[in-house]
Amino acid sequence: MKLTKEDKMLIEEANNLWERKHSKKHSVASVLVSRSGERFDGMSMEFNCGISVCAERSAIFKMMPDEDEIKTIVAVHGKIIMPPCGVCREMMYEMNEKNLKNTWVIVSKTKKVKLRGLYPYDWLRVFK
């Protein structure tokens, strides 16, 4: 699906956050819009001891526990848009299964997909 004006503004917001905050330990910025319309941002946290947290999860942690549905999410490294890693995809799904079909993930400067498109096989279905 093509990006909307709001999606492009979200990318710009993530780019601005990255410009202000990036460093050796904070190399990726993320911004999400919750189902209620509130914006949450986060930076990756990377430490030499092997502990790290993705920017998407950092933004999600700010959103929770008050909300658990994501309308749209984007992550950037400089001007490069990055799709979420497998752990972030799994977290978005497990925190609220509605995210699988409702969350838009911006994957490039021109395209967004539903989380389901990045997560085609639902392993939790086995337990239902």
Backbone as JSON Lines, residues from 0, in Angstrom:
{"i":0,"aa":"M","n":[0.84,-1.17,0.0],"ca":[0.0,0.0,0.0],"c":[0.89,1.24,0.0]}
{"i":1,"aa":"K","n":[0.47,2.26,-0.71],"ca":[1.21,3.51,-0.77],"c":[1.08,4.28,0.54]}
{"i":2,"aa":"L","n":[2.08,5.11,0.8],"ca":[2.09,5.9,2.02],"c":[1.15,7.1,1.93]}
{"i":3,"aa":"T","n":[0.56,7.44,3.06],"ca":[-0.28,8.63,3.16],"c":[0.59,9.81,3.59]}
{"i":4,"aa":"K","n":[-0.01,10.99,3.6],"ca":[0.69,12.18,4.08],"c":[1.07,11.99,5.55]}
{"i":5,"aa":"E","n":[0.17,11.37,6.34],"ca":[0.46,11.11,7.76],"c":[1.65,10.15,7.9]}
{"i":6,"aa":"D","n":[1.72,9.12,7.05],"ca":[2.85,8.18,7.08],"c":[4.16,8.9,6.81]}
{"i":7,"aa":"K","n":[4.15,9.78,5.82],"ca":[5.37,10.53,5.47],"c":[5.78,11.45,6.61]}
{"i":8,"aa":"M","n":[4.82,12.02,7.31],"ca":[5.12,12.85,8.47],"c":[5.73,12.01,9.6]}
{"i":9,"aa":"L","n":[5.25,10.77,9.75],"ca":[5.79,9.86,10.76],"c":[7.25,9.52,10.44]}
{"i":10,"aa":"I","n":[7.54,9.28,9.17],"ca":[8.93,9.02,8.76],"c":[9.8,10.23,9.09]}
{"i":11,"aa":"E","n":[9.31,11.41,8.77],"ca":[10.06,12.64,9.05],"c":[10.3,12.8,10.55]}
{"i":12,"aa":"E","n":[9.3,12.48,11.35],"ca":[9.44,12.55,12.8],"c":[10.52,11.58,13.28]}
{"i":13,"aa":"A","n":[10.53,10.37,12.75],"ca":[11.57,9.39,13.1],"c":[12.94,9.87,12.64]}
{"i":14,"aa":"N","n":[13.02,10.44,11.45],"ca":[14.3,10.97,10.96],"c":[14.81,12.09,11.86]}
{"i":15,"aa":"N","n":[13.91,12.98,12.29],"ca":[14.3,14.08,13.18],"c":[14.78,13.56,14.52]}
{"i":16,"aa":"L","n":[14.1,12.55,15.06],"ca":[14.54,11.94,16.32],"c":[15.93,11.34,16.15]}
{"i":17,"aa":"W","n":[16.14,10.63,15.04],"ca":[17.44,10.02,14.79],"c":[18.53,11.09,14.71]}
{"i":18,"aa":"E","n":[18.24,12.18,14.01],"ca":[19.22,13.28,13.87],"c":[19.61,13.85,15.23]}
{"i":19,"aa":"R","n":[18.63,13.98,16.12],"ca":[18.88,14.57,17.45],"c":[19.56,13.61,18.42]}
{"i":20,"aa":"K","n":[19.26,12.31,18.33],"ca":[19.65,11.39,19.39],"c":[20.64,10.29,19.02]}
{"i":21,"aa":"H","n":[20.9,10.08,17.71],"ca":[21.73,8.92,17.36],"c":[23.15,9.05,17.93]}
{"i":22,"aa":"S","n":[23.69,7.9,18.25],"ca":[25.06,7.8,18.78],"c":[25.5,6.36,18.59]}
{"i":23,"aa":"K","n":[26.67,6.05,19.09],"ca":[27.17,4.67,19.0],"c":[26.23,3.69,19.69]}
{"i":24,"aa":"K","n":[25.59,4.11,20.76],"ca":[24.71,3.23,21.52],"c":[23.23,3.37,21.15]}
{"i":25,"aa":"H","n":[22.91,4.33,20.32],"ca":[21.53,4.58,19.92],"c":[21.49,4.82,18.41]}
{"i":26,"aa":"S","n":[21.48,3.75,17.62],"ca":[21.65,3.9,16.17],"c":[20.36,3.84,15.36]}
{"i":27,"aa":"V","n":[19.24,3.46,15.97],"ca":[17.96,3.36,15.26],"c":[16.91,4.13,16.05]}
{"i":28,"aa":"A","n":[16.06,4.87,15.31],"ca":[14.94,5.61,15.92],"c":[13.64,5.02,15.42]}
{"i":29,"aa":"S","n":[12.62,5.03,16.27],"ca":[11.31,4.53,15.88],"c":[10.22,5.44,16.43]}
{"i":30,"aa":"V","n":[9.16,5.56,15.65],"ca":[7.97,6.28,16.1],"c":[6.77,5.43,15.75]}
{"i":31,"aa":"L","n":[5.83,5.35,16.69],"ca":[4.59,4.62,16.41],"c":[3.41,5.49,16.77]}
{"i":32,"aa":"V","n":[2.3,5.22,16.11],"ca":[1.03,5.83,16.43],"c":[0.16,4.72,17.0]}
{"i":33,"aa":"S","n":[-0.35,4.94,18.2],"ca":[-1.21,3.94,18.83],"c":[-2.61,4.01,18.22]}
{"i":34,"aa":"R","n":[-3.42,3.03,18.53],"ca":[-4.79,3.0,18.03],"c":[-5.56,4.27,18.43]}
{"i":35,"aa":"S","n":[-5.24,4.84,19.6],"ca":[-5.94,6.05,20.05],"c":[-5.42,7.31,19.37]}
{"i":36,"aa":"G","n":[-4.31,7.18,18.63],"ca":[-3.74,8.33,17.92],"c":[-2.56,8.97,18.6]}
{"i":37,"aa":"E","n":[-2.19,8.49,19.78],"ca":[-1.04,9.06,20.49],"c":[0.25,8.55,19.86]}
{"i":38,"aa":"R","n":[1.27,9.41,19.85],"ca":[2.57,9.06,19.3],"c":[3.54,8.69,20.42]}
{"i":39,"aa":"F","n":[4.35,7.66,20.16],"ca":[5.39,7.24,21.09],"c":[6.67,7.03,20.28]}
{"i":40,"aa":"D","n":[7.8,7.46,20.84],"ca":[9.06,7.27,20.12],"c":[10.04,6.5,20.97]}
{"i":41,"aa":"G","n":[11.06,5.98,20.33],"ca":[12.09,5.23,21.04],"c":[13.37,5.16,20.24]}
{"i":42,"aa":"M","n":[14.45,4.96,20.94],"ca":[15.77,4.77,20.32],"c":[16.28,3.38,20.7]}
{"i":43,"aa":"S","n":[17.03,2.78,19.8],"ca":[17.66,1.5,20.14],"c":[18.68,1.73,21.25]}
{"i":44,"aa":"M","n":[18.95,0.68,22.01],"ca":[19.94,0.75,23.07],"c":[20.87,-0.43,22.9]}
{"i":45,"aa":"E","n":[22.11,-0.16,22.57],"ca":[23.07,-1.21,22.26],"c":[24.28,-1.07,23.18]}
{"i":46,"aa":"F","n":[24.57,-2.12,23.92],"ca":[25.66,-2.07,24.89],"c":[26.68,-3.16,24.61]}
{"i":47,"aa":"N","n":[27.93,-2.91,24.97],"ca":[29.04,-3.83,24.68],"c":[28.88,-5.19,25.34]}
{"i":48,"aa":"C","n":[28.12,-5.28,26.42],"ca":[27.96,-6.54,27.14],"c":[26.99,-7.49,26.44]}
{"i":49,"aa":"G","n":[26.44,-7.08,25.29],"ca":[25.55,-7.96,24.55],"c":[24.07,-7.7,24.77]}
{"i":50,"aa":"I","n":[23.76,-6.78,25.66],"ca":[22.37,-6.42,25.91],"c":[21.96,-5.35,24.91]}
{"i":51,"aa":"S","n":[20.79,-5.52,24.31],"ca":[20.3,-4.49,23.41],"c":[18.77,-4.51,23.39]}
{"i":52,"aa":"V","n":[18.2,-3.39,23.0],"ca":[16.76,-3.25,22.84],"c":[16.54,-2.48,21.55]}
{"i":53,"aa":"C","n":[15.69,-2.99,20.7],"ca":[15.39,-2.31,19.43],"c":[14.61,-1.03,19.68]}
{"i":54,"aa":"A","n":[14.69,-0.11,18.74],"ca":[13.98,1.16,18.85],"c":[12.47,0.94,18.89]}
{"i":55,"aa":"E","n":[11.97,-0.02,18.1],"ca":[10.54,-0.29,18.1],"c":[10.06,-0.73,19.48]}
{"i":56,"aa":"R","n":[10.81,-1.63,20.11],"ca":[10.41,-2.09,21.44],"c":[10.51,-0.96,22.46]}
{"i":57,"aa":"S","n":[11.5,-0.1,22.32],"ca":[11.63,1.05,23.21],"c":[10.39,1.94,23.12]}
{"i":58,"aa":"A","n":[9.88,2.18,21.92],"ca":[8.66,2.97,21.73],"c":[7.45,2.23,22.29]}
{"i":59,"aa":"I","n":[7.4,0.93,22.05],"ca":[6.28,0.12,22.55],"c":[6.25,0.13,24.08]}
{"i":60,"aa":"F","n":[7.42,0.04,24.72],"ca":[7.47,0.06,26.18],"c":[6.89,1.36,26.74]}
{"i":61,"aa":"K","n":[7.08,2.46,26.03],"ca":[6.51,3.74,26.47],"c":[4.98,3.72,26.35]}
{"i":62,"aa":"M","n":[4.47,3.01,25.35],"ca":[3.03,2.95,25.11],"c":[2.32,2.06,26.13]}
{"i":63,"aa":"M","n":[2.96,0.97,26.52],"ca":[2.35,0.01,27.43],"c":[2.58,0.44,28.87]}
{"i":64,"aa":"P","n":[1.74,0.14,29.82],"ca":[0.6,-0.75,29.76],"c":[-0.71,-0.06,29.4]}
{"i":65,"aa":"D","n":[-0.66,1.24,29.15],"ca":[-1.9,1.98,28.88],"c":[-2.58,1.56,27.58]}
{"i":66,"aa":"E","n":[-1.79,1.21,26.57],"ca":[-2.33,0.79,25.29],"c":[-1.54,-0.41,24.78]}
{"i":67,"aa":"D","n":[-2.19,-1.2,23.9],"ca":[-1.49,-2.34,23.32],"c":[-1.81,-2.55,21.84]}
{"i":68,"aa":"E","n":[-2.46,-1.55,21.23],"ca":[-2.74,-1.64,19.8],"c":[-1.97,-0.55,19.06]}
{"i":69,"aa":"I","n":[-1.3,-0.96,18.01],"ca":[-0.49,-0.05,17.2],"c":[-1.2,0.18,15.87]}
{"i":70,"aa":"K","n":[-1.36,1.45,15.52],"ca":[-1.94,1.79,14.22],"c":[-0.86,1.74,13.14]}
{"i":71,"aa":"T","n":[0.27,2.43,13.37],"ca":[1.36,2.51,12.4],"c":[2.68,2.6,13.15]}
{"i":72,"aa":"I","n":[3.72,1.98,12.58],"ca":[5.05,2.03,13.19],"c":[6.1,2.15,12.09]}
{"i":73,"aa":"V","n":[7.18,2.88,12.4],"ca":[8.3,3.02,11.48],"c":[9.59,3.07,12.29]}
{"i":74,"aa":"A","n":[10.68,2.56,11.69],"ca":[12.01,2.64,12.29],"c":[12.99,3.1,11.22]}
{"i":75,"aa":"V","n":[13.95,3.94,11.63],"ca":[14.92,4.45,10.68],"c":[16.34,4.39,11.26]}
{"i":76,"aa":"H","n":[17.28,4.22,10.36],"ca":[18.71,4.38,10.65],"c":[19.19,5.43,9.66]}
{"i":77,"aa":"G","n":[19.29,6.66,10.14],"ca":[19.53,7.76,9.22],"c":[18.32,7.92,8.34]}
{"i":78,"aa":"K","n":[18.51,7.98,7.05],"ca":[17.39,8.12,6.12],"c":[16.91,6.76,5.61]}
{"i":79,"aa":"I","n":[17.46,5.67,6.14],"ca":[17.1,4.32,5.72],"c":[15.96,3.81,6.6]}
{"i":80,"aa":"I","n":[14.87,3.39,5.99],"ca":[13.74,2.82,6.72],"c":[13.98,1.33,6.88]}
{"i":81,"aa":"M","n":[13.77,0.84,8.1],"ca":[14.06,-0.55,8.42],"c":[12.8,-1.27,8.86]}
{"i":82,"aa":"P","n":[12.5,-2.45,8.31],"ca":[11.39,-3.23,8.86],"c":[11.79,-3.79,10.22]}
{"i":83,"aa":"P","n":[10.83,-4.1,11.08],"ca":[11.16,-4.61,12.41],"c":[11.77,-6.01,12.36]}
{"i":84,"aa":"C","n":[12.63,-6.28,13.33],"ca":[13.23,-7.61,13.43],"c":[12.18,-8.62,13.87]}
{"i":85,"aa":"G","n":[12.53,-9.87,13.88],"ca":[11.6,-10.93,14.26],"c":[11.11,-10.81,15.69]}
{"i":86,"aa":"V","n":[11.97,-10.39,16.61],"ca":[11.56,-10.24,18.0],"c":[10.52,-9.14,18.13]}
{"i":87,"aa":"C","n":[10.72,-8.02,17.44],"ca":[9.75,-6.92,17.49],"c":[8.42,-7.33,16.87]}
{"i":88,"aa":"R","n":[8.49,-8.06,15.75],"ca":[7.27,-8.54,15.11],"c":[6.5,-9.44,16.07]}
{"i":89,"aa":"E","n":[7.21,-10.34,16.73],"ca":[6.59,-11.26,17.67],"c":[5.97,-10.51,18.85]}
{"i":90,"aa":"M","n":[6.67,-9.52,19.37],"ca":[6.16,-8.76,20.49],"c":[4.88,-8.01,20.11]}
{"i":91,"aa":"M","n":[4.87,-7.38,18.94],"ca":[3.67,-6.65,18.5],"c":[2.49,-7.6,18.38]}
{"i":92,"aa":"Y","n":[2.74,-8.8,17.9],"ca":[1.69,-9.8,17.75],"c":[1.19,-10.3,19.1]}
{"i":93,"aa":"E","n":[2.12,-10.68,19.96],"ca":[1.72,-11.28,21.24],"c":[1.11,-10.27,22.2]}
{"i":94,"aa":"M","n":[1.49,-9.0,22.13],"ca":[0.91,-8.02,23.05],"c":[-0.56,-7.77,22.74]}
{"i":95,"aa":"N","n":[-0.95,-7.94,21.47],"ca":[-2.36,-7.87,21.09],"c":[-2.48,-8.49,19.7]}
{"i":96,"aa":"E","n":[-3.19,-9.6,19.61],"ca":[-3.32,-10.31,18.34],"c":[-3.95,-9.46,17.25]}
{"i":97,"aa":"K","n":[-4.72,-8.42,17.62],"ca":[-5.32,-7.53,16.63],"c":[-4.25,-6.8,15.81]}
{"i":98,"aa":"N","n":[-3.06,-6.63,16.4],"ca":[-1.98,-5.95,15.69],"c":[-1.6,-6.69,14.4]}
{"i":99,"aa":"L","n":[-1.76,-8.0,14.39],"ca":[-1.4,-8.79,13.21],"c":[-2.16,-8.32,11.98]}
{"i":100,"aa":"K","n":[-3.45,-8.03,12.13],"ca":[-4.24,-7.62,10.96],"c":[-4.46,-6.12,10.88]}
{"i":101,"aa":"N","n":[-4.21,-5.37,11.97],"ca":[-4.52,-3.93,11.96],"c":[-3.32,-3.01,11.89]}
{"i":102,"aa":"T","n":[-2.14,-3.47,12.26],"ca":[-0.98,-2.59,12.33],"c":[-0.32,-2.41,10.97]}
{"i":103,"aa":"W","n":[-0.14,-1.16,10.58],"ca":[0.63,-0.84,9.37],"c":[2.1,-0.69,9.75]}
{"i":104,"aa":"V","n":[2.98,-1.33,8.99],"ca":[4.42,-1.23,9.19],"c":[4.99,-0.55,7.95]}
{"i":105,"aa":"I","n":[5.6,0.61,8.13],"ca":[6.22,1.31,7.02],"c":[7.55,0.62,6.73]}
{"i":106,"aa":"V","n":[7.71,0.11,5.51],"ca":[8.9,-0.68,5.15],"c":[9.81,0.01,4.14]}
{"i":107,"aa":"S","n":[9.36,1.11,3.55],"ca":[10.21,1.88,2.62],"c":[9.65,3.28,2.5]}
{"i":108,"aa":"K","n":[10.3,4.11,1.72],"ca":[9.84,5.48,1.54],"c":[8.55,5.57,0.73]}
{"i":109,"aa":"T","n":[8.14,4.44,0.17],"ca":[6.94,4.45,-0.67],"c":[5.91,3.38,-0.31]}
{"i":110,"aa":"K","n":[6.22,2.5,0.65],"ca":[5.35,1.35,0.87],"c":[5.17,1.04,2.36]}
{"i":111,"aa":"K","n":[3.95,0.58,2.69],"ca":[3.67,0.05,4.02],"c":[2.89,-1.24,3.84]}
{"i":112,"aa":"V","n":[3.02,-2.14,4.83],"ca":[2.31,-3.42,4.79],"c":[1.71,-3.67,6.17]}
{"i":113,"aa":"K","n":[0.7,-4.51,6.23],"ca":[0.16,-4.93,7.52],"c":[1.19,-5.86,8.18]}
{"i":114,"aa":"L","n":[1.2,-5.9,9.5],"ca":[2.12,-6.77,10.22],"c":[2.0,-8.21,9.72]}
{"i":115,"aa":"R","n":[0.79,-8.65,9.41],"ca":[0.56,-10.0,8.88],"c":[1.46,-10.28,7.67]}
{"i":116,"aa":"G","n":[1.71,-9.26,6.83],"ca":[2.55,-9.43,5.65],"c":[4.0,-9.72,5.99]}
{"i":117,"aa":"L","n":[4.45,-9.32,7.18],"ca":[5.81,-9.6,7.62],"c":[5.86,-10.84,8.51]}
{"i":118,"aa":"Y","n":[4.7,-11.38,8.79],"ca":[4.57,-12.48,9.75],"c":[3.54,-13.47,9.19]}
{"i":119,"aa":"P","n":[3.88,-14.17,8.11],"ca":[2.86,-14.95,7.41],"c":[2.37,-16.22,8.1]}
{"i":120,"aa":"Y","n":[3.13,-16.76,9.01],"ca":[2.72,-18.02,9.64],"c":[2.49,-17.81,11.13]}
{"i":121,"aa":"D","n":[1.25,-17.96,11.56],"ca":[0.81,-17.7,12.92],"c":[1.0,-18.96,13.78]}
{"i":122,"aa":"W","n":[2.08,-19.02,14.53],"ca":[2.37,-20.21,15.32],"c":[1.43,-20.36,16.5]}
{"i":123,"aa":"L","n":[0.85,-19.27,17.01],"ca":[-0.04,-19.37,18.16],"c":[-1.35,-20.08,17.82]}
{"i":124,"aa":"R","n":[-1.69,-20.12,16.54],"ca":[-2.93,-20.78,16.11],"c":[-2.95,-22.25,16.53]}
{"i":125,"aa":"V","n":[-1.8,-22.85,16.67],"ca":[-1.69,-24.26,17.06],"c":[-2.33,-24.5,18.43]}
{"i":126,"aa":"F","n":[-2.27,-23.51,19.3],"ca":[-2.73,-23.68,20.69],"c":[-4.19,-23.27,20.89]}
{"i":127,"aa":"K","n":[-4.87,-22.9,19.82],"ca":[-6.26,-22.44,19.96],"c":[-7.22,-23.53,19.63]}
